[in-house]
Amino acid sequence: MHFNHFNFDFSAVKVLWALTFAALLVLMVVLLGRDRVRRYPFFTASIVLLALRLLMSRLLYGKLPSFTLGEIFLPWPI
């Protein structure tokens, strides 16, 4: 019996990355929309930095040697 498979170009890692990044963006919009930035400035700053770090790591992966990439992203606390 032959099953037809969908031509799905996205891996599980890509889907999880996109969902995580989208969740961080939604959280930032909620914090900005409800004017919670003044109430939780450090939490908001940490969410923004985490989203930027996630985006930078995705953009730089494969363009830098693995040792350099590890030195840039591993020492940062999450």
N, CA, C and O of each residue as an XYZ file, in Angstrom:
312
protein
N       0.847     -1.171      0.000
C       0.000      0.000      0.000
C       0.896      1.239      0.000
O       1.855      1.307      0.768
N       0.598      2.193     -0.834
C       1.409      3.402     -0.971
C       0.629      4.600     -0.426
O      -0.506      4.863     -0.825
N       1.283      5.324      0.510
C       0.657      6.504      1.097
C       1.255      7.753      0.478
O       2.469      7.832      0.285
N       0.436      8.703      0.173
C       0.923      9.991     -0.318
C       1.253     10.875      0.875
O       0.458     11.004      1.806
N       2.429     11.478      0.835
C       2.855     12.376      1.906
C       2.805     13.807      1.401
O       3.084     14.077      0.233
N       2.452     14.708      2.284
C       2.421     16.115      1.929
C       3.842     16.623      1.731
O       4.772     16.161      2.393
N       4.003     17.559      0.833
C       5.289     18.195      0.628
C       5.390     19.361      1.607
O       5.084     20.502      1.261
N       5.818     19.065      2.820
C       5.896     20.038      3.900
C       7.358     20.371      4.116
O       8.116     19.554      4.638
N       7.759     21.575      3.716
C       9.162     21.968      3.715
C       9.687     22.345      5.101
O      10.893     22.527      5.269
N       8.819     22.465      6.078
C       9.238     22.928      7.393
C       9.515     21.752      8.312
O       8.740     20.798      8.367
N      10.631     21.828      9.036
C      10.941     20.801     10.020
C      10.297     21.179     11.351
O       9.760     22.275     11.506
N      10.359     20.273     12.288
C       9.795     20.541     13.613
C      10.542     21.671     14.301
O       9.944     22.455     15.039
N      11.852     21.760     14.065
C      12.650     22.828     14.676
C      12.213     24.190     14.141
O      12.099     25.144     14.911
N      11.970     24.293     12.846
C      11.528     25.559     12.259
C      10.154     25.962     12.771
O       9.906     27.137     13.039
N       9.276     25.000     12.902
C       7.920     25.294     13.389
C       7.973     25.738     14.845
O       7.311     26.708     15.215
N       8.747     25.046     15.675
C       8.857     25.434     17.082
C       9.519     26.793     17.236
O       9.122     27.579     18.097
N      10.536     27.084     16.403
C      11.174     28.396     16.450
C      10.162     29.491     16.113
O      10.091     30.509     16.801
N       9.392     29.282     15.069
C       8.413     30.282     14.647
C       7.339     30.489     15.716
O       6.928     31.620     15.975
N       6.890     29.411     16.327
C       5.872     29.541     17.382
C       6.428     30.266     18.608
O       5.731     31.079     19.216
N       7.667     29.979     18.970
C       8.290     30.645     20.117
C       8.461     32.128     19.847
O       8.151     32.961     20.699
N       8.954     32.457     18.659
C       9.139     33.866     18.309
C       7.798     34.592     18.248
O       7.691     35.730     18.704
N       6.791     33.957     17.697
C       5.460     34.568     17.632
C       4.886     34.784     19.033
O       4.245     35.802     19.294
N       5.117     33.832     19.927
C       4.622     33.991     21.299
C       5.306     35.159     22.000
O       4.663     35.895     22.747
N       6.600     35.333     21.765
C       7.305     36.472     22.363
C       6.787     37.791     21.800
O       6.639     38.767     22.536
N       6.512     37.823     20.505
C       5.972     39.047     19.914
C       4.573     39.357     20.443
O       4.247     40.517     20.696
N       3.757     38.338     20.607
C       2.414     38.545     21.169
C       2.509     39.050     22.599
O       1.749     39.933     22.998
N       3.431     38.501     23.370
C       3.606     38.958     24.750
C       4.058     40.418     24.785
O       3.606     41.184     25.636
N       4.940     40.806     23.873
C       5.372     42.206     23.824
C       4.218     43.127     23.438
O       4.088     44.218     23.993
N       3.385     42.703     22.501
C       2.241     43.522     22.101
C       1.258     43.674     23.261
O       0.712     44.756     23.474
N       1.034     42.608     24.001
C       0.122     42.682     25.156
C       0.691     43.606     26.221
O      -0.041     44.398     26.814
N       2.005     43.506     26.467
C       2.617     44.384     27.468
C       2.538     45.851     27.043
O       2.289     46.728     27.870
N       2.747     46.111     25.766
C       2.675     47.492     25.289
C       1.236     47.985     25.196
O       0.957     49.149     25.481
N       0.336     47.115     24.804
C      -1.057     47.515     24.623
C      -1.774     47.802     25.914
O      -2.650     48.666     25.948
N      -1.440     47.125     26.950
C      -2.113     47.331     28.236
C      -1.317     48.241     29.167
O      -1.624     48.361     30.353
N      -0.296     48.877     28.611
C       0.528     49.835     29.353
C       1.141     49.206     30.612
O       1.181     49.819     31.679
N       1.610     47.977     30.456
C       2.254     47.283     31.572
C       3.762     47.498     31.591
O       4.443     47.006     32.491
N       4.291     48.223     30.613
C       5.734     48.439     30.538
C       6.210     49.239     31.736
O       7.272     48.955     32.289
N       5.438     50.232     32.142
C       5.818     51.020     33.323
C       5.772     50.200     34.600
O       6.561     50.419     35.519
N       4.857     49.269     34.650
C       4.696     48.468     35.866
C       5.736     47.356     35.967
O       6.189     47.023     37.062
N       6.120     46.772     34.803
C       7.086     45.669     34.765
C       8.216     45.987     33.781
O       8.319     45.343     32.737
N       9.061     46.966     34.099
C      10.080     47.360     33.119
C      11.161     46.299     32.899
O      11.604     46.109     31.766
N      11.589     45.610     33.944
C      12.650     44.614     33.788
C      12.151     43.363     33.064
O      12.877     42.772     32.265
N      10.924     42.967     33.343
C      10.344     41.828     32.640
C      10.185     42.141     31.154
O      10.482     41.300     30.305
N       9.719     43.338     30.843
C       9.559     43.737     29.445
C      10.903     43.787     28.742
O      11.029     43.323     27.609
N      11.906     44.344     29.402
C      13.240     44.409     28.803
C      13.804     43.016     28.577
O      14.459     42.775     27.563
N      13.564     42.097     29.502
C      14.077     40.741     29.325
C      13.377     40.020     28.173
O      14.010     39.240     27.461
N      12.096     40.267     27.982
C      11.366     39.662     26.862
C      11.877     40.220     25.539
O      12.050     39.470     24.578
N      12.118     41.518     25.478
C      12.642     42.130     24.256
C      14.025     41.580     23.941
O      14.306     41.239     22.792
N      14.895     41.488     24.947
C      16.238     40.956     24.721
C      16.207     39.480     24.325
O      17.004     39.043     23.494
N      15.307     38.726     24.906
C      15.188     37.314     24.547
C      14.725     37.153     23.100
O      15.223     36.285     22.383
N      13.783     37.978     22.672
C      13.311     37.918     21.283
C      14.424     38.322     20.318
O      14.585     37.701     19.267
N      15.192     39.355     20.663
C      16.310     39.760     19.820
C      17.386     38.691     19.752
O      17.957     38.444     18.689
N      17.663     38.058     20.881
C      18.667     36.997     20.912
C      18.222     35.806     20.064
O      19.029     35.213     19.349
N      16.953     35.463     20.145
C      16.424     34.362     19.350
C      16.513     34.671     17.862
O      16.879     33.808     17.064
N      16.180     35.901     17.491
C      16.252     36.305     16.097
C      17.698     36.341     15.603
O      17.986     35.877     14.499
N      18.604     36.886     16.408
C      20.014     36.945     16.007
C      20.611     35.555     15.847
O      21.364     35.303     14.906
N      20.280     34.662     16.754
C      20.834     33.312     16.650
C      20.327     32.600     15.404
O      21.066     31.842     14.775
N      19.078     32.839     15.050
C      18.521     32.215     13.842
C      19.163     32.773     12.574
O      19.436     32.033     11.629
N      19.401     34.088     12.565
C      19.990     34.713     11.389
C      21.469     34.374     11.227
O      21.957     34.272     10.102
N      22.189     34.197     12.340
C      23.623     33.945     12.265
C      23.971     32.469     12.164
O      25.110     32.131     11.840
N      23.022     31.582     12.433
C      23.309     30.154     12.379
C      23.644     29.747     10.945
O      22.880     30.014     10.018
N      24.773     29.110     10.781
C      25.220     28.680      9.464
C      26.108     29.689      8.764
O      26.772     29.354      7.783
N      26.129     30.922      9.252
C      26.973     31.945      8.659
C      28.265     32.149      9.445
O      29.233     32.696      8.915
N      28.288     31.720     10.685
C      29.474     31.812     11.521
C      29.966     30.411     11.861
O      29.180     29.464     11.870
N      31.250     30.272     12.138
C      31.733     28.963     12.617
C      31.061     28.603     13.941
O      30.681     29.486     14.710
N      30.920     27.330     14.198
C      30.189     26.892     15.391
C      30.871     27.349     16.675
O      30.189     27.654     17.653
N      32.211     27.404     16.695
C      32.917     27.861     17.902
C      32.585     29.321     18.194
O      32.302     29.676     19.338
N      32.619     30.164     17.171
C      32.305     31.585     17.352
C      30.858     31.775     17.769
O      30.561     32.575     18.656
N      29.971     31.051     17.138
C      28.560     31.144     17.490
C      28.326     30.708     18.938
O      27.530     31.316     19.653
N      29.020     29.660     19.363
C      28.904     29.209     20.744
C      29.449     30.217     21.733
O      28.895     30.381     22.821
N      30.528     30.896     21.371
C      31.086     31.920     22.253
C      30.174     33.125     22.374
O      30.129     33.772     23.420
N      29.450     33.428     21.315
C      28.555     34.588     21.345
C      27.289     34.294     22.147
O      26.865     35.118     22.957
N      26.691     33.140     21.932
C      25.362     32.892     22.489
C      25.327     32.053     23.756
O      24.361     32.163     24.512
N      26.311     31.233     24.027
C      26.242     30.400     25.231
C      26.477     31.154     26.536
O      25.798     30.850     27.518
N      27.402     32.124     26.609
C      27.613     32.787     27.906
C      26.463     33.657     28.373
O      26.396     33.987     29.557
N      25.543     34.047     27.473
C      24.463     34.931     27.872
C      23.475     34.179     28.750
O      23.048     33.077     28.405
N      23.110     34.770     29.885
C      22.060     34.120     30.696
C      20.713     34.277     30.031
O      20.433     35.286     29.384
N      19.891     33.273     30.198
C      18.552     33.307     29.592
C      17.555     33.803     30.607
O      16.367     33.909     30.304
